[in-house]
Amino acid sequence: MELRNYQSELVNGIKQSILNGNKRIMVQSPPRSGKTVVMAHIAKGATDKGNTVLFFSHRKEINEQVINTFKANGVDMNLVTIESVGKISRRLDTLIQPSLILIDEAHHVKAKTYLKIIEHFKDSIILMFTGTPARLDGSGFDDIADDLIVGKSVKWLQENGNIAPFKYYAPSLVDTTRLKKRAGEFTKKSVDDTMKRVIYGDVIRHYEKLAKGKQAIVYTHSVEASESVSNTFNDQGYTSIAISGKTPPEVRERAMQAFRDGELTIMVNCELFTEGIDLPNVDVCIMLRPTQSLSLYLQFAMRALNPRDGKTAIIIDHVGNVDRHGLPNDDREWSLNGVIKKKQKAKLGEPTTRTCDECYATFWSAERICPLCGHENQPTKEEIEIIREIELEERRQEVSSKVETFVTSDQCQTVEELKEFAKQHGYKPGWVYYQQKKNNIWR
């Protein structure tokens, strides 16, 4: 399979990093950008020269997809070992040191099993692929990786037709302000307590309004919720199934194939289809699971972005994830230090993320007019705060200029003017209270 230009650029960046003497390299490239194909290209180059390759991940489905992609790209599988991270960590003493190690979804590499493998094979070149080199606890990867190769942004991939354009809607169905966090993520109990208030009929109502008939993946927070959502869709005449990590593998595979064949319209899941799974015909993503994880959010939101002629994906976010993380195609700066550099606070008149009050479309713009329905929205909370700050500063300057003309404190008629007079003359705070009592000024 021939690499796309941006994938070749990524490979060249990796090669140059290795030539520079780096052995542990983290490679960032967004979800849906074809990281598995890039790994297959690198693995083929290695095995063509007789070098051995070790690949591992934390999910069986990822490993199966990698095996298929490697075979399709002519990788010599006799020189490749592909296993789960758990099995590799238990077999270290029986494995010969590989020339090259490939790790997918490498934002997990700080887990003990990953670290055990990385430390065991000190002399191997290790390439760690991820869409989001960031962890919930805020820690970085500079203690593991020597270098970071950053791929093209989501925005660039969209503008160049490599992933689908999308419309993002954020009709909130529940108040998420009471969610509690532990170790950076929302606690299961607080999510359970919050999400039990969701009326699933409203989920279907928004689906029918925004994406009726299109194939959708629904992300839920629990097995019970998945089943309830799926049953509600089935009751309304849609073909839907709920699957989770507890679903037997053969049932799960039949469901995935039925979805690929178009026999299923709605696939409702818990803890699945977040990483490295190929379901090319997803047109809609529905989020019913709030998360603090940027990695998880991007996996959710970008599940529907596989390109197809004429396709515009629909993302329906019922839990405010866009408020926590921004839009999938926001500009993000990645670093091995673990801190995602955020944009500075927007100024009035600058673009910001907005959700339309009328149609719930979420968009990035300086204008308050919704590009989809034409509704003129109210200022955002941030804009209201900025307006208040501007008004307060204008008022402070007005009072300051007025008080500068006063000859004596007797000219002060408000507490605000007394405080400004005291500030300009270096008086102590108690002076203001004394003058209030003396002149009966309390407003």
N, C-alpha and C positions, 0 to 999 in steps of 0.2 A: 504494500500500500504506500503510495507516494505521500510524503508529508506536505502539508500546507506551508506556505511561506513563514507564517508566524511560528509553526512548530519547528521548522528547520532553524529558525533564529534561536529558539530555545535550546535546541540540541547544540548549536554552535557555541552558545553561551556556556553550556555545561562542559564542552570539550576544552574551551579556553580556560575555564576555572581549574580543570584537572591539570592542564599544562602549567598553570600557575602554582601547582603544588598542593592544591586542596584535595582532600580525600573524603571529607564528609560534607556533602553539598545539599542544601535544601533548595527545592525547585518549586516556585509558586506559579500556578496557572489556574484560572478560574474553573469551576464546575462546568461541564459540557464543552470544554475546550479540547478534549481528545488526549488527555494525559496517558491513557493506556496505549494508544497508538504510538506516542512518543517513546514510551518505555519499550514497546515491541521493537521499534527501530533501533534503539540503543542495544537491546538484548541481541538482536540479529547481528549487529556489528561486532559484539563481543564474541558470540558463538562462532561466527565465521572465521575468527582468528584462533579458535580452539579454547577460548576462555570460558570458565564456568560462571553461572549466574544463579543467585538465590533471590527469589521473590517471596515476600510474605505480607499478609494483611490480617486484620482481625475478623474478617467476614468470609464465609465460604463462598457466597455469591460473587464477591469481588475476585476471589481466586479462580473460580470457574470462568468468569469473563476474561480474565487475563490469559488463561490457558488457551481459550478459543482464539483470542486476538493474536497471541504469539504464534500459534500454529498457522493462522491465516497469513501471517507476515513472514513465514519461512524461517522462523527461529529454530535452531537445532535443539529440540526438546531433550535430547540425550545429555545435554550439558546444562540443563536447567532444573532447579528444584523449586517447586511452588507448593507452599504449605501455609497453614495458619500460624500466627505468631506463637500461639501456645504450644503447638507441636514442635516447632523449631526450637523454642527455648528449652524443651525437655530432651531434645536430641543433639544438643550441641557437641557432646563428646564423640558422637558417631559421624559428624559431618566434616568433610574436608573443607578447608578455608576456600570460599569462592573468590574469584577475581573481582566480581561485581555484585553488589547487593542493591536491589531495588525495593523501595518501601512505598506503598500507596497509602493515601489518607494519613500522611506523616505528622499531622498535628497531634497524633496519639503517641509519638515516640518517647515521651517522658514517662510513659507507663513502665513499670518495673520489668515486664517481660521483654519489651522493646529494648530497654537499656541493657539488659542482660545479653542480648544477642549482639548489639552494637559494640559493647565492650569486649565481647569474646573474639570478634573478628576485627581486631585492631588494624590489620594490614590490608583489608579489603577497601576498595572504593565504594562508598555508600551514597546513593542518590535517594533523597527523601522527597517525594512528591506530595503536594497539598495545594488546595485552593486557598487556604487561609492559615498562614503561619502565625497563629495567635491562639492563646489558651485562655480558658475561663479565669484561671487564677492570676492572670496578668504576667506570668513568667514568660521568658523568651526561650530561644533555642541557641543562643550564642555559646552556651556551654557544651553543645552537642555538635553544631554545624560550624564549619570553617567559612562558609560562603553562602550567600542567598542569590539565586538567579530568579529574577522577576519576569514573568511572562506578560503578554498583552492584557490590558484591562478589559473588563466586561463591556464597557462603553465602546472600546475599539473593536472588539469582536462583533458587537452589534452593528456598528457603522459599516463594517466590512462584510456583513452577511454571513458570518460564521456561527452566530446564534440568532435565534428569532427575536424580533421586536416583541414588546409586551405592553399590555395595559394592566396597571396595578390598581386594585380597588381595596379600600380598607373600611368596610362597614362593621363597626364594632358591635358585637353581640353581648359583651359582658364587661363589667368593670374589673380591670386587671390591677388597679392601684393597691390592692391588699395582698398581692402576691409577695411571699417571703422568700429570701434567698439563703442558700447555704453552699459554701464552697463555690460561689460565683453563679450558680444556677438556681432557678426557682425550685422550691421544695415540692415533692410529690403531693404532700398533704394540702399545701396551699393551692396548688394547681387543681387537685381534685375538688376542693371546696369551691373554687371559683368557677370551674367549668361545668359543674353540675347545674348551674343556673342557666346554661345555654338551652334555648329552645331549638331543637334540630329542624323543625319546620321552617324556621327563619333561614337556616343554612340552605335549604332547598329553594326557598323563595329567591334568595340572592343569586343562586346558581342559575335558576331559570331566567332571571332578568338579565344576567350578564353573560351566560355561556351555555344556554340550554342545548342539550344534545351532544355537546363536545365531551370527549373522553377526559376524565379528571382523576387526579390522585388527591386523596384527602389525608392530611396528617393530623392524627389525634394523639392525646396524651396517655390513653390507657386502652387495654384490650376491650374493656366493657364499653367505653365510649365508641370505639371502632365498630363494634357490633350494633350499638344503638343507632349510629349514623347510617350504617349500611342498611339496616332494617327499615329506617325511615325512607331512604331512597327507593328501596324495593317496594314499599307500600304505595309510593307515588308512581309506580310503573317503570322505574329504571332498572337495568340489570346491574346489580352491585354485589360486591363481596367484601367481607372484612377479613384481613389476614394480619398476622403478627409473628413475632419470634416463636410463639407457641404453636403456630400452625405447622403440621407435618410437611416436610420438604416437598413430597410429591404433590400435595394439595396446593402448596404455594406455587410450584412450577406450572401446574395446570392452570392456575388462576392467571399467572403472568402471561402464559401463552394465549389464553382466551382474550386477555386484554390486548396483546399484540395483534391478534386476529380480528379485533373489533367486536368480539362477541360480548365483552363486558364494557359498560360505559363508565362505571364508577368503581375505583379501587380504593377502599378505605383501609388505612393501615396504622399500626403502632410500632415504632422502632424499626421500620423497614424502609427500603427505597430512599435512604438518605445519602448513601455513599456508593459510588462506583457501579450502580446497576443500570443496565441498558434497557430503557423502555422508550423507544423513539417516538411513539405516537401519542404521548401525553400532550394535550393542548391546554389543560387547566390545572392549576394547583390551588387547593383550598387549605388554608392553615387554621386548624383548631387546636394548635399546641403553642402556647407562648414559650419563648426561650430567650435566655440571655446570651446564648452561644452564637456568635457571628457565623461560625463554620456551619452549624446546624441550620441556621436561617438561610444562608445562601444555598445550601443543598436543597432545602424545601423550595425556596422561591424559584430556583433555576431549573428545577426538575422538568418544567414544561418548555424549556427554551431550545430544544433541538430544532434546527431550522427545517423549513419545508416551503416550497414556493407558495406565496400568498398567505402564509401563516402569520397570525398575530396571537401570541400566547395570552392567556388571561390568568392573573394571579389575584386570588381573593383572600385577604388577610383579615380574619375576624378577631384577632387577639392582639393587635397593636404591635406586631413585630417590626413593622416599618418605622415606628416611632423610636424604637430602641436602636435600630441598626441602619436606618436609611434605605434608599432604594437599592436593588441589586446592582444597578449600573452607576452608583455613586463612585466618585474617584476615591481610592484608598491608597495610602502609602504604607508599604510593608517593610518590616525591619526584623532582624534576628533578635532585637532587644525585647521583643514581646509587647511593645506599645504601638498601637495603631495610631498614627498621627491623624488627629481629627482636624477638620477645617476650623478656622477661627470663627468666633461667633459672628453670624451674619449681621451686616449693617442694613439699615433701612434702605429699601430699593434694590438690594442684592437678591439673587435667587435663593430660594429655600424650599424644603419639602413641604408640600401642602396637600391636604385631603379635602376634596370638594364636599361642601355641606349638603349638596343636592344629590349627586350621583355617586359619591364616595370614591371617585377616581383620585389616585395619588400621583402627584406630578411635581417636577422640579422647575420652578419659575420665579421670577421677580414679580410677575403679574398675578393678580388675584382672580383673573378670569379663567375658569376651567377650560382647558383646550378640548375637552370631549363634549361637554353639554352647554358651555357658554355661561354658566352661572357665575355671578360675581360674589366671591366669598369674603367673609369677614377676615380681618388681619389675624395671623397666627398668634399664639401665646407669646412667642419670642418677639414678634413685631409690636404687640401691645406693650410688652415690657420696655422695648426700645423707645416707643413713643412716650411712655410715662417718664423714662429717664431723661429724654430730651426736654419734656415739659418742665420737669423738676429743675433741670439745669438752667433753663431759660428763666424760671421763676427766681432761682438763687441769684443769677446775674442781675435780674431786675431789682431785687431787694438790696443787693450789694451796692449797685450804682446809686440807688436812692439814699441809702444810709451814709454813703460817702459825703453827701451834701449837708448832713446834719452837723450843727455846731455843738449842741448839747444833747444829752440823753433824753431830755424832756420832750424832744421832738418825736421820739419813738412812740408809735401808737399800737403796735402788735408785739407779741412775744417773739415772733420771727425777726422783727426789726431790732428788738433788744439783744437777741443772741448775735446778730450780725454786728451791732454796735460794739458789743463786748469783744467779739473776735477781732474787729479792726483796731481796737484800742488795747488789746492784751489783758482785758479784765478777767478775773477768776469766775468760774461758773456760779458761785454763790451771789455774785453781783446781780445777775439777771433776776434771781428770785427776789432779792431785796427791792429792786426797781419795780417788779410786778406788784409787790405789796404796797410800796410807796405810792405808785401811780394808778393802782387798781387796774392793771392790764392782765387779762387772763385769756385772751384770744389770739 
